[in-house]
Amino acid sequence: MKRKLQVKPETVVSPEILESAKRSLATDRGKAPVKCVVCAAETPPGAAEPLCWVCRRLKISAWRDVEQQMPAQE
């Protein structure tokens, strides 16, 4: 019984492009995650304000409550 010859896999992406992608990914991982200013949880990358999703939702909810109460005071 003979073994099958192993065929080398065909490279789809050039090694230079693969190496540059690995380097760019490594620099993204090196950044420390930004913490929420309210509860110190991690915030999503690229967030406009330093709030986690829970604190952001609470802030939006509080704004809605204030807007609903304003006409009652007038």
Secondary structure, 3 states (H helix, E strand, C coil): CCCCCCCCCCCCCCHHHHHHHHHHHHHHHCCCCCECCCCCCECCCCCCCCCCHHHHHHHHHHHHHHHHHHHHHC
